């Protein structure tokens, strides 16, 4: 399964999705410092929820995140990744964090919270 690679600058907080990560010693630089890889969390111990949940309905999958969508705390995007494609939907405060797309077995689901980072869920079918 294709893995989502996210890097973040510790200074300006810029976030980049990496298609092919750097294998040399230089890394990816922002603000004169190497951008750090953002590790995905998969268990949710917080009061608000971050781990994506899903429902399979025929050939579709409906992905949601049970999370507040306030101005200063919200889910920025949800992605569904297979070996061949990546489907991403972006959200703004007040919107429902929900993505509906074609179901593919063994998908990996990601959600990104503007305060608590990257979250991951493997589809179990």
N, C-alpha and C positions, 0 to 999 in steps of 0.2 A: 504494500500500500504506500502511495506517495505521502510523505510527511510534510506538513506545513512548517516552514521555517520563517520565523519573525525575528527581526533584530530591532533593538531600541537604543536610542542615544540617552545616556544618563544625564546629560546637560540640558539639551533643548527638548527632549522627550519625543523627537521624531521617530516614527515607526516605519519600517520597510518590510515588505514581503520579499523573500529571497527565492528566486527561481532555481538558481544553482549556487550553493554556498562557496565561499572562497576557500581554497585548499592551501594557500600559501601563508606565510607568516604575517602578511600585511593586514589582513582582515578587512572589514568594511569600516571606513573612517567617517566620523561626523564630529564636529566641534573639536577636531584634533585628537580624538580618542576613538578606540575601536568600539563599534556598536556591539552590545551584548545580546546573545541569543535569549529570547523570551521562552521559558519552559512552560508548557501547558499543564495546568492543574487538572485533576480528574475527580477529586472528591471535594464535596462542598461542606465545609464546617461553619459557614457564615449564616447569619439570619436570613439575608437575602440570598437568592439562588443564582448560580452562575453556570452550572453544568447543563449543556443542552439536553432536552428531552425530545423524544420523537414518537410518532405514530405512523405505522405503515398502513396505507390504504390502497390495496391493489398495486398498481405500478407507480404510486406516488408516496413520498415521505413528507410529513409535516413536522418541521423542527421548530420548537419554541424554547424560550428561556423565561422561567418564572422569576422576573427581576423588575425592580423599580425602573422607571424611565423618566427620571427627574432631570432638571437642567444640569445639575452638577454630578449626577451619578446615573449612568445608563449603559445599555448594551450598544456598542458602536456598530458591530456587524456579526453576522452568522455566516459560516462557510460549511459546505458539504463537499467532501473531497473523495474522489475515486482514483483509480490508477490512470484514468484517461481525462478527467476533467475536474474543474473546481467551480462551484456555483457559490456566489457570495451576494448577500443583500446587506445594504447599509441602513442604519436607523438614526433617527433624531429623537431627542427627548419628547415624550408624549406618544410616540408610535408604539405599536405592538411588535415586540421582537419575535417575528415568525417568518419562516422560510418554507415555501412549498416547492418541491421539485421532483424530478424523476427519481424513483428508488433504484438503487444498485446495491446488491449484497456487499457486505464488508465496507461500507462507507465509513469515513471518519468525520465527525462533526466538531466544529470549533465555534466558540463564542468569545468575543472580546469585550470586556468591561473597561470603561475608561478609568476606573479607580483600582480594580483588582486584577487586571491583566487577562491572560489567555486561559481558556477552559476547553476541555476536550472530552468527547464521548465516542466510543466505538459502537457502531451499530451491530447488534448481536444476531442478526439473521443473514 
